[in-house]
Amino acid sequence: MLKLENITKRFGSVVANRRITLEVARGEVLALLGENGAGKTTLVSILYGLYAPDEGRILLEGQEVRIPSPKAAQRLGIALVPQHPELIEAHTVAENLALGLDLPLAFSRRALVRRLAALLEGHPLGVDLEAPVARLSAGEKQRVELLRALLNRPRVLVLDEPTSVLTPKEAEGLFQEIRRLKALGLAVIFISHKLEEVLAIADRIAVLRAGEKVGEVWRQEADKDLLVRLMVGRSLAPPPKVPPPREEVVLEVEDLLVPRHGFPVQGVSFTLRAGEVLGIAGVAGSGQAELVQALAGLRPHQGRIRFLGKPWPRDPMGLFRQGVAHIPEERSMGVVGGMSVAENLALRTYPRFVRRGLLDYRAMEMEAEGLIQRYGIRTPSPRTPVRFLSGGNVQKVILARELWGGPRLLLAMHPTYGLDVGATEEVHGRILELVQGGAAVLLVSEDLDEILALSHRVAALYHGRFVGPVLREEADRERLGRMMTEGRV
Amino acid sequence: MRWELDPSPSPWKVFLAYSLFVALALLLLGLLFRLYGVSPLKAYGLLLSPLGDSLGLAEVGRRTIPLLLIGAGLALAFRVGFFNIGAEGQLLMGAVGGTYVALFLPPGPWTLPLMFLLGGGLGAVWSGLAAWLRVRFGANEILTTLMQNYLVYYLVVYLVAGPWKGQMVFGFLYTDRFPPEAQLPRLGDTLVHWPTLLLGIAAALGLQLLLFRTPLGFEWRVLGENPEAARYLGLKGGRLILLAALLSGFLAGLAGVGEVAGIHLRLLEPAQISLGYGFTAILVAWLARGRPLWALFTAPLLGLILAGGDALKLALSMPFRVVDVVAGLLLLSLIGAEALSQRRLVWRR
């Protein structure tokens, strides 16, 4: 159906794709697996007409085609479901879908819905056409994107990391839909860096690393080990064992209530001991962000919190001084892009560098050099503005700064979001080091595997209600999934 | 062919983009002169004529003084995220404060320092009010400071027409002349009141040091670039904004004292005191890119445009506001150059 031949794309001196050849047939799911920066997105952009390849050609049913724009891609029958839904929140589902149609200047709402229903005949809708998009869940928004892609009756459907915003249950629904479309004869390209889902849905798996295709295997021949070796170029070390927690109680939270828009976060009670990791799962927007913000002193709350037997300091500075570190949800909140790596490493500790009223930049940069070495931060120099660093290195800057001075408690929210396998491994290693040293960790993540791998106990938030915690040994993916989607232990 | 973002343009390209746009601005300006019936070359010559002789340089100098004081302060305020559009009003407040000391307190060696102190203080109160309204109630400082300009404007009109109207000025709207103790020394025959110029240079140097070498400046820069990060770190955002606003208002107030004590020697109608220095200084600060030190270069540049505009007005009887056109075109071209240098054109098959 669709064939890419020797596609090469360079950005300046960087080769994003090097001589990549791929083929996907009618009624087949080809998975494109690779870490961040492996070249998946570039390849998709070429296929969808956003970039022109420097070399190579694209064949559609044996015919060489040129794809100068997304419009051209659509005309050729290539449709894309983007990673993050790109919908107009204030408009209804039908209006958003209408953007993909050639419409007359004026039309009635009724006629539009009728026309959409006709175009989508045979596809289950799964959403209310008249509902405003703002009220939909992440899964429903993605459903709208998928419907929009189907409007043009595509031959090739490209899904770019489609599960990154979904709950496990929603992901399962998506997989069923993909199987249905496959049966209808569509060629599907499924892009992901998650091994489990690739193994669950693909017929064939092509692995990209550093811009090159390093392997292509049939599903039957593939297993996790093989794929990881291809993706990372080496086997991953088995995750270090998390030692059992100690006796000393670090954090006691009793009946915490965090008011917020919509529903409050409530019923939060738990204790955290030294050397213990409590993982908190939840569908995005269930109140995890608000819970962490409240604990980090950024949001008012009611209830009792005791830290090392003392009352909780409520401001972020006091918290850090007493040994509470915080990896914020958004990386952009944790650094100042225009300031240097050294300055960002000193965002918490800059008062230490004051000599006679002035900041001693020499000392600050010397200390930064040490942290850069120890944490393996890849930067040309301590004076480089942080915004020139990659996401993984920015996260290392945050980690190095927050773990400075040996915190007793770490509040970590999505610590590995958007990081590749290698960087994720490093971040996990640092967190475990901290735990082995006797610190307590509150880990909030949307990655259930991450929570299950690191935690001693797990809990979930369901519409702001705290569910659990339960011991890690008594929880598996299914049970955790139920906790976060049904609110039952 | 398409536009793409260029995250790290080469210095050569930036230079080229700026040259291109400045040339474009000059071309447009030339066209305007042409339409007005003036030879563009002659007009450019006049615009740059103040550079030719010491008298002209002095004219540039005296306009540089308030632009430098205000521009350095605004560069700081903008960097911290306080968009003070009210420097004009703060300057007038300074003039009022200085005049009060000059006319109503017993004169002596303390008069000038006291004038600067009270003038700067009133300027700071005026900008501090807007900052407080923003911190406390979330009032947009662009609107409040802009509106405050009108309040002081009419306060000054009221003062010179009413209670402070001079005894021997008959029909004119201004106060009596300041006593000698309240007059700033000048360089020779020029209107360059050098003590204020020194204050301006000190302000640019001092603010630069404060912003880039002290813990306070560190916090200011964090807050200005990433308020979310400042919140995350627990910085006291309100206090930081208030402090930056007070400083910029204080400096504008000093500029106001300089104008009345160094040039006019009395308080008069607001439009005659200031020539819109408070607004032109926004350009000075914008061109300085958040670096108070750079105001040492951008203030004389705008000072030259103001002085050159005066020459245009006198020699060609063009309206004085032609300087606004020059400054505006310059600003537009610089914004355009900025945008251009951050994009690149990609040719594709």
Interface residues (C-beta under 8 A of the other chain):
Chain A: A52 P68 A296 G297 L298 D315 P316 M317 G318 L319 F320 H326 P328 E330 S332 M333 G334 V335 V336 G337 G338 M339 E343 L347 R348 Y350 P351 V354 G357 L358 L359 Y361 F388
Chain B: S8 L209 R213 T214 P215 F218 R221 V222 E225 N226 E228 A229 R231 Y232 L233 G234 R348 R349
